[in-house]
Amino acid sequence: GQRALLASRPTGEIKDSDFKIVEEECPELGPGEVLIKNIYISLDPTHRLWASDQPQYMACVGINNCMRASIVGKVMKSNSRKWKEGTICGGMGGVQEYFVAKEASIYPVIPGVPLPLNLSLFNVVIGLTAWVGVNICEPKAGQTIVVSGAAGAVGSVAAQLAKARGMKVVGLAGSESKCTWLKDELKLDGVINYKTEELDVGLARCCPDGVDAYFDNVGGKTLETMLTKMNRFGRIAYCGHISGYNSESAAVSVNQFQMILMRRLKIQGFICVDHMDEMVKCFAELLDLYVRGKMKVQEDIQETKVSNYVQCVNMLYTGKNSGKLMMKVSEE
Ligand code: NDP
């Protein structure tokens, strides 16, 4: 099957030449191994970091290795007593059509929900990430939280969780249609299209009582501005800084960071995989909200081939995706 191998470390945005598409036979199955056909391949902002060799929270992808990605797929052949042929599973399958997995490295999908939900809401890097970050924000009813990347996969879950906990939620997003979705469907209390309205102006309009918590998905200039808008004892969940992922020099601004001291802010970096022990509790809450219609999910499913990976993943860094981005590379 087709595989996307990392050919070179991207500089700036990811280019077609950074990946080599190859057609390879799958190796024979060893004892306890299964052959998986990928159906959905998750595309996540962290792909840009994994493709680089900058310091990060897990090993980067090696040159000439298949690009790392989580998947939902189907067991096609099995040498494992645990996995029957035809079973749907999740795993770190990579950007490829087929892969061979050890039986312990794949896991069951959530029963009774559409398959893409396993990559959108019920995904450690989405649902659990949003849940942990909202907890870091110490939600208090009536207080104001701002969520950047609010129409995105993590941001939209975070915004709805904060709302479910009684907060006043203001979302930042980069297009009118995203803002309309946030306002009309998710019923956020305020929305700011940061591409058409100065953030200062939008915040003055939407947050007359200042900002008590900030769930940051984008970093950069937005974070710098937000630091100056925080109320005392505010909380910031530093989830990601996608605005800097394509830049070669990660410039740090010192001035704004002194606000952390002046306003006694707590800013906590966090990584979802350190919170696996909370996953069951988290997914139970998300499922409850979901079945009660209080957790809406938007998915951006690109039906395409592995060879279109670069074009698809770059949608994340230009904001062309609407909701959780994934490729569908074979039928369910
Ligand atoms: P999204 O679905 O939110 O897609 C990315 C979105 O980011 C785009 O749609 C775009 O929305 C926005 N964006 C892109 N470039 C910029 C920019 N220069 N400035 C501002 N916004 C930009 O992706 P995810 O929900 O999967 O990820 C959101 C964030 O969470 C990322 O930073 C990611 O790295 C982080 N993350 C962190 C985890 C952790 O454990 N800490 C785990 C998973 C994700 P718009 O059109 O509104 O600009």
Residues whose N, C-alpha, C, O or C-beta is under 5 A from the ligand:
A	BS01	NDP	D44 P45 T46 V125 T129 G149 G152 A153 V154 G155 L172 A173 G174 S175 N217 V218 C239 G240 H241 I242 S243 F270 I271 C272 M315 L316 Y317 T318 G319 K320 N321 G323 K324
